[in-house]
Amino acid sequence: MKIILSNRMDAFQPSIFSELAQYKKKKLAEGYPIIDLSIGSPDLAPPSFITKTLAEEVLKDDQYGYSLTGTNHFNHAVSSFYKRNYHVDLENDQEVLLLMGSQDGLVHFPMAFANPGDIILVPDPGYTAYAAGIAMAGAKSYFMPLKKENQFLPDLSLIPDEIAEKAKMMILNFPGNPVPALASKEYFAQVVQFAKKHNILVLHDFAYSELYFEGNKPVSFLSVNGAKDIGVEMSSFSKNYHMAGSRIGYLAGNKEIVGAMNQLKSNLDYGVFLPIQKAAIRALEEGEEFCRNSRAIYQERRDVLISGLKEIGWDIMKPDAGMFIWAEIPKGWTSLEFTYALINEANVVVTPGHAFGPNGEGYVRIALVQDANILKEVISAIKRANIIKKRM
């Protein structure tokens, strides 16, 4: 039998991530001591009150039915969290929606609101799930460049009027992945004004909301006047509470947008395992101290890596939030060349910036997913390989 793929599959060719994973596997098989800083998967465990809740709940016979959607308790926990942390009022039953992780929401979101050929405004560089969701909907991306000279915020004034008038949606992400930039309330107010003028729906990806340093608490898009009129916010428990494998998140904001996603999701899945929902509720209700401690660990890792690399000649911008460093590479390399040089000569895996969009060229993304002592080994390995000054 001849297997013929759909035309849609043309948008899902093997990625640089698959290529790097295979190359890393090969190097490990050859005995090289590879240190992987390419994937943003937390290496730390969730807090004990989360694991204890899971352990207790999975032993209960009545927890194995379909949840279908978020429980009333889960929705209430999300709305209470927003009221407590961002002074945002949410209606439990109409403005909060359970997701099977934010990846699930991000990929399916365009399918609820965009038709084939519609324009979606996306950050460039941006998280790869945005492109996947846009491809699934048959829509078209319009890249909003994230430039150092603009503090890595999209310059809305550069979007042509004819594009803005045709655009169906805008996706934003602060703190971002791969670029860990922060947006101010003033910037979000500009976004609201722009979106209302051009009738554009706004999705703010807030997956790293609890990972910030030195008191630079990220702004919730929903806390800005008028944001709920045109937009929603999506968040996750993967990075904030180290529950990456548990696959749970939520969408919050405009009730019509949330309702449409609920309609779509009700045809796609049967909800999240109830014990995981209960663990997530505990995270929202009791996770403040854990998040504070987690931030301290990530901040130490950031400082160790930034200061150590600076000492060997690689001066990198220090991020105010997130679990990544967006590192401008030395002159004379492409992002891909530099990435393979790090693997081959220093046994360190990072992600080349071009994997996240055209404006990612000239950068690599480094994930802070190893202990500070291992990061010191990374610095020593790069120093020994003399990669930084090799083409200068």
PyMOL commands that set and color helices and strands:
alter all, ss='L'
color gray80, all
select helices_A, chain A and resi 7-11+16-29+48-57+61-63+72-86+102-113+128-137+148-150+156-158+161-166+185-198+221-223+227-230+244-246+255-265+274-286+288-311+335-346+353-356+358-360+372-385
alter helices_A, ss='H'
color red, helices_A
select strands_A, chain A and resi 35-36+96-99+119-124+140-145+167-173+201-205+231-236+249-253+324-328+348-349+351-352+363-367
alter strands_A, ss='S'
color yellow, strands_A
deselect
rebuild
show_as cartoon
